[in-house]
Amino acid sequence: MPQLRIALAQVNATVGDLAGNSSLVVEWTRKSREGGAHLVVFPEMVLTGYPVEDLAIRTSFARASGEALQALAGSLEASGLGDIAAVVGYLEHDSVGPRNAVAVLHGGRVVARQNKHHLPNYGVFDERRYFKPGSSLDVVRINGVEVGMVICEDLWQDGGPITALGNAGVDLVVSPNASPYERNKDDQRLPLVARRAAEAGAPLAYCNLVGGQDELVFDGDSLVVAADGQLIGRAPQFVEHLMFADFDLPGGRDYQQGQVGDFSVRRVFLSDAVAAYEPLPAPRVFEPLSDEAEVWHALVTGLRDYVHKNGFRSVVLGLSGGIDSAVVASLAVDALGADSVYGVSMPSSYSSEHSRSDASDMAVRTGLHFTTEPIGEMVSTYVSQLKLTGLAEENIQARCRGMLLMALSNQNGHLVLATGNKSELAVGYSTIYGDAVGGYAPIKDVLKTLVWDLAKWRNAEAEKRGETPPIPENSISKPPSAELRPGQVDTDSLPDYEVLDALLDDYVHGDRGYDDLMAAGHPPELVDRVLRMVDKAEYKRRQYPPGTKISNKAFGRDRRLPITNGWREG
């Protein structure tokens, strides 16, 4: 009976860094070879990073990707790794156009190539803009085992390559993926992979990317299932990981090549069965994280990689003593270490004493750098010279704070973090050029009620580990306020956040219209008011910094509405 040891290399690639990603492939192939693997599978487009967006249609980049793939095959051979087959995703460009492709590297050569068939064009995906679909399948014989390949969306769509591989006959299917994280997505993967394995009549190994890329974050969660759908191994989320799995496969099936359904199937021979070897223990099955833990790790990963991959060494943010800035500061400390986080308290004449003390307490709890820069004189200059009153006077405080943070960024090279949450962004409860300034917005896709849940979860985790909870209890329990006028609280301008977030979930995430919102039980006057606020604030959201996507409908990447828009629900 043929035996095969595979390794799934769940790694963190960087878009455009062909040299760095090539080194990553060599490094993890070496680890795979040291573990006795005959085949190592890397994520989708690992050589170029994912998504490459308009780099895909830049001929110079496509050419460089192809050259890097050939060079990588040579580097693996020169490093003594030519005898292990490496499945590597890359950007191909042929006479038809750009392709999302995967190659098998072995013996210093590219021995097989396959292009993605299903090109997703929903949510954050825009692959039909960039790539041309494939219509052929390469099945590679390694140690006498017939190994077929499917790329990401080819697994998610019914029929297609999986059905063709099942009809052609394979012993194992490997699936390189770059599947972005969103809440509860890991609950969908295992049933999907199990179902596809049954369709192919073979075990299936699903290798997913990990790490952050602009707004997207990839959680790993790679899987191996048996032909009957039984889970064999599961990798942890949000960390690089190498998972080994051994297969004793029957072989000897009625294998076909040539035209099978819509696909041309080509068989590539690398090696026949090898002598039996001592199998490894079954791979570990890591349990998926809880909802709050999963979101927290996604936000930490997205922030860390955005900072590091863009060459920053430190971040700065305003510490108001409120829940939003406290959660962002705690995320930053977890992502980058306290020594790389600079918090600034910027009190005005309306700032309460507890806000100042809560900000200071946050700094003590986490060990981040902390300074106080009063803005009273700056505000007075604007107010007196321009004779500002009302909302203009309130907003000039936020804008002075934004200007101060950007000045510190310019002076010291910090990346400014915006601290607004999704509920505020949805209804326009933010000040352009004020609290909306910055290079990254870690909780941009987090509704206010979830911000509180995350704060409580993070403090509870600290207590479990015998550590000081990072977020002051007062920041969690006190009524939220922008403190731009005496006695101000958020509910002066907004509904209670529990009520608001329930409506936003239906309108923003669910795309429900007016009648559906009414049928769901939302009060008519609330629907009228909130929908008007959301629709009018589109121009503000367009100017907000990028931030980690955790929902199915993030502003910017997923939810794309015109700014100039005469349509109103109701």
SVG drawing of the C-alpha trace seen along z (x, -y; Angstrom):
<svg xmlns="http://www.w3.org/2000/svg" viewBox="-43 -86 66 88">
<polyline fill="none" stroke="black" stroke-width="0.4" points="0.0,0.0 1.5,-3.4 2.6,-5.7 3.0,-9.4 3.9,-12.0 2.7,-15.5 3.4,-18.8 1.0,-21.8 3.1,-25.0 0.7,-27.6 2.9,-30.6 2.7,-34.5 3.7,-35.9 4.1,-39.6 2.5,-41.0 5.1,-41.9 8.1,-40.6 9.2,-37.9 12.6,-37.5 11.3,-37.3 8.5,-34.9 11.0,-32.7 13.2,-32.5 10.1,-31.6 9.3,-28.7 12.9,-27.4 12.9,-27.7 9.6,-25.8 10.5,-23.2 13.6,-22.5 11.6,-22.0 9.2,-19.8 12.1,-17.7 13.6,-17.4 10.3,-16.0 10.4,-13.4 7.7,-14.8 7.7,-13.8 5.3,-16.7 4.9,-20.1 1.9,-22.3 2.0,-26.1 -0.9,-28.6 -2.5,-30.2 -0.1,-32.7 2.4,-32.3 5.2,-33.5 3.6,-36.9 1.5,-37.3 -2.3,-37.7 -4.2,-39.6 -1.9,-41.3 -4.7,-43.5 -3.6,-45.6 -0.1,-44.2 -1.6,-41.3 -2.1,-43.3 1.4,-44.9 3.4,-43.0 6.7,-43.7 5.4,-42.1 3.9,-39.1 7.2,-38.5 9.1,-38.8 6.8,-36.3 7.5,-33.7 11.2,-34.3 11.1,-34.0 9.3,-30.7 12.0,-29.3 14.7,-30.6 12.9,-29.1 12.9,-25.7 16.7,-26.0 17.2,-27.3 15.4,-24.3 17.6,-22.0 20.7,-23.8 19.7,-23.7 19.5,-19.9 15.7,-19.9 15.1,-18.8 13.7,-15.4 10.7,-16.9 7.8,-18.1 6.7,-21.6 3.2,-22.9 3.7,-26.7 1.1,-29.3 2.2,-32.2 1.1,-34.7 1.3,-33.2 1.0,-35.2 0.5,-33.3 -0.8,-34.3 -4.3,-34.5 -3.5,-36.8 -2.8,-36.8 -3.5,-33.6 -3.9,-32.7 -1.8,-29.6 -0.1,-26.8 3.1,-24.9 4.8,-21.7 8.5,-22.2 10.7,-19.1 14.3,-18.2 15.1,-21.8 12.3,-22.1 8.6,-23.2 7.1,-19.8 3.4,-20.7 1.2,-23.8 -2.4,-24.5 -4.6,-27.6 -7.5,-28.5 -10.8,-27.8 -13.5,-29.6 -12.6,-33.3 -14.5,-34.8 -16.1,-38.2 -18.1,-38.9 -17.3,-40.5 -13.6,-41.5 -12.8,-39.4 -12.4,-41.0 -10.6,-38.1 -12.4,-38.4 -10.9,-41.8 -7.4,-40.3 -7.3,-36.7 -8.3,-34.4 -9.7,-31.0 -8.0,-27.7 -9.4,-24.5 -6.8,-21.9 -5.8,-19.7 -2.4,-18.3 -2.4,-15.1 1.1,-14.3 2.2,-10.8 4.4,-10.9 5.5,-7.7 2.8,-5.9 0.1,-8.2 -2.0,-10.2 -2.2,-13.8 -4.7,-16.3 -4.9,-20.0 -7.6,-22.6 -7.1,-26.3 -9.2,-28.0 -12.5,-29.0 -12.4,-25.8 -13.1,-24.1 -15.9,-26.4 -17.9,-26.1 -20.1,-23.1 -18.8,-20.9 -15.9,-21.9 -12.4,-20.6 -13.4,-18.5 -16.0,-16.6 -13.5,-16.2 -10.8,-14.9 -13.3,-12.4 -14.3,-11.2 -10.7,-11.0 -9.5,-9.2 -7.1,-10.5 -5.8,-9.2 -5.3,-12.6 -6.4,-16.2 -4.4,-19.2 -5.9,-22.6 -3.8,-25.8 -5.9,-28.6 -5.9,-32.3 -9.3,-32.5 -9.7,-35.7 -11.0,-35.6 -14.4,-36.7 -16.4,-35.8 -17.5,-32.2 -15.9,-31.3 -14.0,-28.4 -17.4,-26.8 -18.0,-26.6 -14.6,-25.2 -14.7,-21.7 -18.1,-20.7 -17.1,-22.1 -13.8,-20.2 -15.4,-17.0 -18.1,-17.3 -15.5,-17.9 -13.4,-14.9 -16.4,-12.7 -17.1,-14.1 -13.5,-13.4 -13.5,-10.0 -10.1,-10.8 -8.6,-12.5 -8.2,-16.3 -5.5,-18.6 -6.5,-22.2 -3.6,-24.7 -4.6,-28.3 -2.6,-31.5 -2.0,-33.3 -1.2,-36.9 -2.5,-40.4 -2.6,-42.3 -4.0,-45.8 -7.7,-45.3 -7.6,-41.5 -6.4,-39.0 -5.9,-35.3 -6.4,-32.9 -4.8,-29.7 -7.0,-27.0 -5.6,-24.4 -7.3,-21.0 -6.7,-17.4 -9.7,-15.1 -10.1,-11.5 -12.1,-10.4 -15.1,-9.7 -14.9,-13.3 -13.4,-12.4 -11.1,-15.1 -7.5,-14.0 -5.7,-17.2 -6.4,-20.9 -3.8,-23.7 -4.1,-26.5 -5.4,-29.9 -3.4,-33.1 0.1,-31.6 2.5,-30.1 2.4,-26.3 3.7,-23.2 1.3,-20.2 2.4,-16.7 0.1,-13.9 0.8,-10.3 -1.4,-8.5 -1.6,-4.8 -3.6,-4.9 -4.9,-2.1 -3.8,-3.2 -4.6,-1.1 -7.8,-3.0 -9.2,-3.3 -7.3,-6.5 -8.2,-8.6 -6.5,-11.3 -7.4,-13.5 -10.8,-15.2 -12.8,-14.7 -16.0,-16.8 -14.9,-20.4 -11.3,-19.7 -8.2,-18.4 -6.5,-16.0 -2.7,-15.5 -0.8,-12.8 2.7,-13.7 5.0,-11.0 7.5,-11.8 8.0,-8.5 6.6,-5.1 5.9,-3.7 8.8,-3.8 9.8,-1.3 7.6,-1.4 8.6,-3.8 7.6,-4.3 4.4,-6.5 4.1,-9.6 1.4,-9.9 -1.8,-11.4 -1.5,-15.2 -3.0,-17.3 -6.5,-18.7 -6.4,-22.2 -9.7,-23.4 -11.1,-26.6 -10.9,-29.7 -13.9,-31.2 -15.7,-34.1 -14.1,-36.8 -10.6,-35.1 -10.9,-34.7 -11.8,-38.3 -9.1,-39.6 -6.4,-37.5 -7.6,-38.6 -7.3,-42.3 -3.9,-41.8 -2.6,-40.0 -4.0,-42.6 -2.5,-45.4 0.9,-43.8 1.4,-42.9 0.2,-46.3 2.7,-48.0 5.7,-45.7 5.1,-45.0 4.9,-48.8 8.2,-49.5 6.9,-51.2 8.5,-50.5 6.0,-52.2 2.4,-53.6 0.8,-56.6 -2.8,-57.1 -4.9,-59.4 -5.8,-57.9 -9.1,-59.5 -9.8,-57.1 -12.8,-55.7 -13.4,-52.2 -12.4,-52.5 -9.0,-54.0 -8.4,-51.5 -9.2,-48.5 -7.0,-49.9 -4.1,-50.5 -4.4,-47.0 -4.5,-45.5 -1.4,-47.5 0.5,-46.3 -0.4,-42.7 0.6,-43.2 3.8,-45.2 4.9,-45.2 4.4,-48.0 7.7,-49.7 6.4,-50.4 3.1,-52.0 2.8,-55.7 -0.3,-57.0 -1.1,-60.7 -3.7,-62.2 -5.0,-65.5 -7.4,-67.1 -9.5,-70.1 -11.4,-72.2 -14.3,-69.7 -12.3,-66.6 -13.3,-65.0 -10.9,-64.1 -11.8,-60.4 -11.0,-60.4 -7.5,-61.7 -7.0,-59.2 -8.4,-56.3 -5.9,-57.0 -3.1,-57.2 -4.2,-53.9 -4.3,-52.2 -0.7,-53.2 0.4,-51.9 -1.4,-48.6 0.1,-47.9 3.5,-49.7 3.1,-51.7 4.7,-55.2 2.4,-57.9 2.4,-61.7 -0.1,-64.5 -0.4,-67.3 -3.2,-69.7 -5.0,-71.3 -6.8,-74.1 -4.7,-77.0 -4.8,-75.6 -8.6,-75.4 -8.9,-78.8 -6.9,-80.3 -9.2,-78.8 -12.4,-79.6 -11.5,-83.2 -10.1,-84.0 -12.9,-82.4 -15.6,-83.0 -16.6,-79.4 -19.7,-78.1 -21.8,-74.9 -20.7,-72.0 -17.9,-74.0 -16.4,-74.6 -16.9,-70.9 -15.2,-69.6 -12.2,-72.0 -11.2,-70.1 -11.1,-66.8 -9.2,-68.4 -6.6,-69.9 -6.1,-66.4 -5.8,-65.0 -3.3,-67.6 -1.2,-67.0 -1.0,-63.3 0.0,-63.8 2.7,-66.2 4.1,-63.6 3.9,-61.1 5.9,-63.3 8.4,-64.1 9.0,-60.6 8.0,-58.3 5.1,-56.7 2.0,-55.3 -1.1,-57.1 -3.9,-54.7 -7.5,-55.9 -9.7,-54.6 -13.2,-54.8 -15.5,-51.8 -17.9,-50.6 -21.1,-51.9 -19.7,-55.5 -18.5,-55.2 -21.8,-53.9 -23.8,-56.9 -21.1,-59.5 -20.3,-60.1 -16.7,-61.1 -14.8,-64.2 -13.0,-64.4 -9.4,-65.6 -10.0,-65.0 -10.5,-61.5 -10.6,-60.2 -6.9,-60.9 -4.4,-58.1 -2.8,-55.4 -4.7,-52.4 -8.0,-51.9 -7.8,-48.6 -11.5,-48.5 -13.0,-50.0 -15.1,-46.9 -16.0,-46.3 -19.5,-47.4 -19.5,-49.2 -21.2,-46.4 -18.5,-44.0 -15.9,-46.5 -17.2,-46.1 -17.3,-42.3 -13.7,-42.2 -12.6,-44.4 -14.2,-42.1 -12.8,-39.0 -9.3,-40.4 -9.4,-41.4 -10.7,-37.9 -7.9,-36.3 -5.3,-38.3 -6.9,-37.3 -6.7,-33.6 -3.0,-34.0 -2.4,-35.8 -1.7,-39.1 -2.9,-42.6 -6.1,-43.2 -5.0,-45.8 -8.3,-47.8 -9.4,-49.9 -12.8,-48.8 -14.0,-52.4 -13.3,-52.6 -15.7,-49.6 -18.5,-50.6 -18.8,-54.4 -21.2,-55.9 -19.3,-56.6 -18.7,-60.3 -16.8,-62.4 -16.5,-65.1 -16.6,-68.0 -19.2,-69.9 -20.2,-69.9 -22.0,-66.7 -22.0,-65.2 -22.7,-61.5 -23.1,-59.5 -26.8,-58.9 -27.4,-62.6 -26.9,-62.1 -27.3,-58.4 -29.7,-55.6 -28.5,-53.2 -25.7,-51.1 -27.5,-47.8 -30.5,-49.1 -28.3,-50.9 -26.1,-47.9 -29.0,-45.5 -30.4,-47.8 -26.9,-48.3 -26.4,-44.6 -29.6,-44.2 -29.0,-47.2 -25.3,-47.1 -24.4,-43.4 -27.8,-42.1 -28.5,-44.6 -32.1,-44.7 -34.4,-47.4 -36.9,-49.5 -39.8,-47.1 -37.6,-44.2 -36.3,-46.3 -39.8,-47.1 -40.8,-43.5 -37.8,-42.6 -39.4,-44.8 -37.3,-47.9 -39.3,-51.0 -40.2,-53.2 -38.8,-56.4 -35.5,-54.7 -35.2,-53.2 -35.9,-56.6 -33.4,-58.3 -30.6,-55.8 -30.8,-55.0 -30.6,-58.8 -27.5,-59.1 -25.8,-56.0 -26.6,-57.1 -25.4,-60.7 -22.1,-59.6 -20.7,-57.7 -18.4,-60.5 -16.8,-60.4 -16.2,-56.6 -14.4,-57.0 -11.8,-59.2 -11.3,-56.9 -8.1,-54.9 -8.0,-51.2 -8.7,-48.7 -8.9,-45.0 -12.0,-43.3 -13.7,-40.8 -17.3,-40.9 -19.1,-39.8 -19.7,-43.4 -16.8,-45.7 -16.9,-49.3 -14.8,-49.9 -13.8,-46.3 -17.2,-44.8 -19.8,-47.6 -19.4,-49.9 -22.1,-52.5 -22.0,-55.8 -21.4,-59.0 -23.7,-61.0 -26.8,-58.9 -30.4,-60.0 -31.9,-56.6 -33.4,-56.5 -35.1,-53.6 -38.6,-54.2"/>
</svg>
